[in-house]
Amino acid sequence: MSGIVPFFTDALGLGIFHALDTDHVAAVSNLAGTPSKPKKLWLLCSHWALGHGLTLLLVGTAVLLLGLAVPHQLSQFAEKLVGYILVILGVLALWDISFNSFRKHFLNEKPIERLNPKKNIQSFLVFENDKTSPKALLIGMIHGLAGSTPLLVLIPIANQNSAWEGLGYLVVFSVGVLFSMVLFGGILGIILTWFDTRLLPFAMCFRTLIAFWAIGLGGYWIYDQI
């Protein structure tokens, strides 16, 4: 029993830190678009984390209870797909920023106002009015399958005597990811909302930097898999 508490504490800590990997942060930071209200970012981050945890539980069940192995090609494909997703999210974020700027200067509209999301190109990846955020959930699932997760999760649980203990590790790990990502989304949403209402030019520059960061990181991700 004394070894169980440190075991699950380690799982929680790894989950908290794993959620803040650069590709995860870059993805969720570019999902919300403008404006980035705290509630919207909180929902997107929570759905991303739920998708991430769902993949871990599916993979962990296959490995621990069914004795299956995760195909290396599948994990490699997920890694490359993460890169493409980051590039697409960054490009769409730049489009969103440019479109808001155009509306401000040429249409005399406030940049934080939004058109019907069904007519907005960014709705391809984000359903503004759909609280289930299925695209954020899907992106989280892809991240969960990517190559860094087996190193952090599947290798530690493979050495456990009990398969159920290993699944418990996955659950606690996923709770750590959820906690960290929701906290990150809430803080980022508060910061961006504050900038939107007080320092809008800085907010646009900050979002532009985040978008280029996602594009650059995604490009490196793709190149690294070649």
C-alpha positions as CSV (number, residue, x, y, z in Angstrom):
1,M,0.0,0.0,0.0
2,S,2.9,2.4,0.8
3,G,4.2,2.1,-2.7
4,I,0.8,2.8,-4.3
5,V,0.6,6.4,-3.2
6,P,3.9,7.5,-4.7
7,F,3.1,5.5,-7.8
8,F,-0.2,7.4,-8.4
9,T,1.4,10.7,-7.2
10,D,4.0,10.3,-9.9
11,A,1.3,9.6,-12.5
12,L,-0.6,12.8,-11.5
13,G,2.6,14.9,-11.7
14,L,3.6,13.5,-15.1
15,G,0.1,14.2,-16.4
16,I,0.3,17.8,-15.2
17,F,3.6,18.4,-16.8
18,H,2.8,16.4,-20.0
19,A,-0.2,18.6,-20.7
20,L,2.1,21.6,-21.1
21,D,4.2,20.1,-23.8
22,T,4.9,22.6,-26.6
23,D,2.8,21.0,-29.2
24,H,-0.2,20.8,-26.8
25,V,0.1,24.4,-25.8
26,A,0.5,25.6,-29.4
27,A,-2.5,23.6,-30.5
28,V,-5.0,24.8,-27.9
29,S,-3.7,28.4,-28.0
30,N,-4.6,28.6,-31.6
31,L,-8.0,26.8,-31.4
32,A,-10.1,29.6,-29.8
33,G,-9.5,32.4,-32.4
34,T,-10.6,36.0,-31.5
35,P,-11.9,36.8,-29.1
36,S,-10.6,34.2,-26.6
37,K,-13.1,34.3,-23.7
38,P,-12.0,32.3,-20.6
39,K,-15.1,30.1,-20.7
40,K,-14.5,29.2,-24.4
41,L,-10.8,28.4,-23.8
42,W,-11.7,26.4,-20.7
43,L,-14.2,24.3,-22.7
44,L,-11.8,23.7,-25.6
45,C,-9.0,22.7,-23.2
46,S,-11.2,20.4,-21.3
47,H,-12.4,18.7,-24.5
48,W,-8.9,18.4,-25.8
49,A,-7.8,16.8,-22.5
50,L,-10.8,14.4,-22.6
51,G,-9.8,13.3,-26.1
52,H,-6.2,12.8,-25.0
53,G,-7.3,10.7,-22.0
54,L,-9.8,8.7,-24.1
55,T,-7.0,7.6,-26.4
56,L,-4.7,6.7,-23.5
57,L,-7.4,4.5,-21.9
58,L,-8.1,2.7,-25.3
59,V,-4.4,2.1,-25.9
60,G,-3.8,1.1,-22.3
61,T,-6.7,-1.3,-22.4
62,A,-5.3,-2.9,-25.6
63,V,-1.8,-3.2,-24.1
64,L,-2.6,-4.3,-20.6
65,L,-5.8,-6.3,-20.8
66,L,-5.6,-7.7,-24.4
67,G,-1.9,-8.0,-24.8
68,L,-1.8,-6.1,-28.0
69,A,1.0,-3.8,-29.2
70,V,0.6,-0.4,-30.6
71,P,1.9,-0.4,-34.3
72,H,4.9,1.8,-34.6
73,Q,3.6,3.0,-38.0
74,L,0.4,4.3,-36.3
75,S,2.3,6.2,-33.6
76,Q,4.6,7.7,-36.3
77,F,1.6,8.7,-38.4
78,A,0.0,10.4,-35.4
79,E,3.3,12.3,-34.8
80,K,3.3,13.6,-38.4
81,L,-0.4,14.4,-38.3
82,V,0.2,16.6,-35.2
83,G,2.7,18.6,-37.3
84,Y,0.1,19.2,-40.0
85,I,-2.6,20.1,-37.5
86,L,-0.3,22.7,-35.9
87,V,0.5,24.3,-39.3
88,I,-3.2,24.4,-40.2
89,L,-4.2,25.9,-36.9
90,G,-1.5,28.5,-37.2
91,V,-2.6,29.5,-40.7
92,L,-6.2,29.7,-39.7
93,A,-5.3,31.8,-36.7
94,L,-3.5,34.2,-39.0
95,W,-6.5,34.3,-41.3
96,D,-8.7,35.1,-38.3
97,I,-6.4,37.9,-37.1
98,S,-6.1,39.4,-40.6
99,F,-9.9,39.2,-41.2
100,N,-10.6,41.0,-37.9
101,S,-8.1,43.7,-38.8
102,F,-9.7,44.1,-42.2
103,R,-13.1,44.5,-40.6
104,K,-11.8,47.1,-38.1
105,H,-10.0,49.3,-40.7
106,F,-12.2,49.0,-43.7
107,L,-15.6,48.0,-42.4
108,N,-15.5,50.1,-39.2
109,E,-16.4,47.0,-37.1
110,K,-15.0,46.1,-33.8
111,P,-12.4,43.3,-34.3
112,I,-13.7,41.3,-31.3
113,E,-17.1,41.0,-33.0
114,R,-17.5,37.8,-35.0
115,L,-19.5,36.8,-38.1
116,N,-21.7,33.7,-38.1
117,P,-19.2,30.9,-37.4
118,K,-20.8,28.9,-40.1
119,K,-19.4,31.4,-42.6
120,N,-16.1,31.7,-40.9
121,I,-13.2,29.6,-42.3
122,Q,-11.9,28.9,-38.8
123,S,-15.1,27.0,-38.1
124,F,-13.5,24.2,-40.1
125,L,-11.6,23.4,-36.9
126,V,-13.6,25.1,-34.2
127,F,-17.4,25.0,-33.7
128,E,-17.9,28.3,-31.9
129,N,-21.4,27.6,-30.8
130,D,-21.1,23.9,-30.3
131,K,-20.2,23.3,-26.7
132,T,-19.0,19.7,-27.4
133,S,-16.1,21.1,-29.4
134,P,-15.7,17.8,-31.4
135,K,-12.6,19.1,-33.3
136,A,-10.8,19.9,-30.0
137,L,-11.7,16.4,-28.8
138,L,-10.4,14.8,-32.0
139,I,-7.1,16.8,-31.9
140,G,-6.7,15.7,-28.3
141,M,-7.1,12.1,-29.3
142,I,-4.4,12.5,-32.0
143,H,-2.0,14.0,-29.5
144,G,-2.7,11.1,-27.1
145,L,-1.6,8.7,-29.8
146,A,1.6,10.6,-30.7
147,G,5.0,9.2,-29.8
148,S,5.8,11.0,-26.6
149,T,2.8,9.5,-24.7
150,P,4.1,5.9,-24.9
151,L,7.4,7.0,-23.3
152,L,5.6,8.8,-20.5
153,V,2.8,6.4,-19.9
154,L,2.9,3.0,-21.6
155,I,6.5,2.2,-20.5
156,P,5.9,2.8,-16.8
157,I,2.7,0.9,-16.7
158,A,4.1,-2.1,-18.6
159,N,6.3,-2.9,-15.6
160,Q,3.4,-3.2,-13.2
161,N,2.3,-6.6,-11.9
162,S,-1.4,-5.7,-12.1
163,A,-3.1,-4.6,-15.3
164,W,-5.7,-2.8,-13.3
165,E,-3.0,-1.0,-11.5
166,G,-1.7,0.1,-14.8
167,L,-5.1,1.3,-16.0
168,G,-5.4,3.2,-12.7
169,Y,-2.1,4.9,-13.6
170,L,-3.6,6.0,-16.9
171,V,-6.7,7.4,-15.3
172,V,-4.7,9.4,-12.7
173,F,-2.3,10.6,-15.5
174,S,-5.3,11.8,-17.5
175,V,-6.7,13.6,-14.5
176,G,-3.4,15.4,-14.2
177,V,-3.6,16.4,-17.9
178,L,-7.1,17.6,-17.5
179,F,-6.4,19.7,-14.5
180,S,-3.3,21.3,-16.0
181,M,-4.9,22.0,-19.4
182,V,-8.1,23.5,-17.9
183,L,-6.0,25.7,-15.6
184,F,-3.8,26.8,-18.5
185,G,-6.9,27.5,-20.7
186,G,-8.6,29.6,-18.0
187,I,-5.5,31.7,-17.3
188,L,-4.8,32.2,-21.0
189,G,-8.4,33.2,-21.6
190,I,-8.3,35.8,-18.8
191,I,-5.1,37.3,-20.1
192,L,-6.3,37.5,-23.7
193,T,-9.6,38.9,-22.7
194,W,-7.9,41.6,-20.6
195,F,-5.7,42.5,-23.6
196,D,-8.7,42.5,-26.0
197,T,-10.4,45.1,-23.9
198,R,-7.4,47.3,-23.0
199,L,-4.5,46.7,-25.3
200,L,-6.0,45.3,-28.5
201,P,-3.0,46.0,-30.8
202,F,-0.8,44.1,-28.4
203,A,-3.3,41.3,-28.2
204,M,-3.3,40.9,-32.0
205,C,0.5,40.9,-32.0
206,F,0.6,38.3,-29.3
207,R,-1.8,36.1,-31.2
208,T,0.2,36.5,-34.4
209,L,3.4,35.3,-32.6
210,I,1.5,32.3,-31.3
211,A,0.2,31.5,-34.8
212,F,3.7,31.7,-36.3
213,W,5.1,29.6,-33.4
214,A,2.5,26.9,-34.2
215,I,3.4,27.0,-37.9
216,G,7.1,26.8,-37.2
217,L,6.7,24.0,-34.7
218,G,4.5,22.1,-37.0
219,G,6.9,22.4,-39.9
220,Y,9.7,21.1,-37.7
221,W,7.5,18.3,-36.5
222,I,6.8,17.2,-40.1
223,Y,10.5,17.6,-41.1
224,D,11.6,15.5,-38.1
225,Q,9.4,12.6,-39.3
226,I,10.8,12.5,-42.8
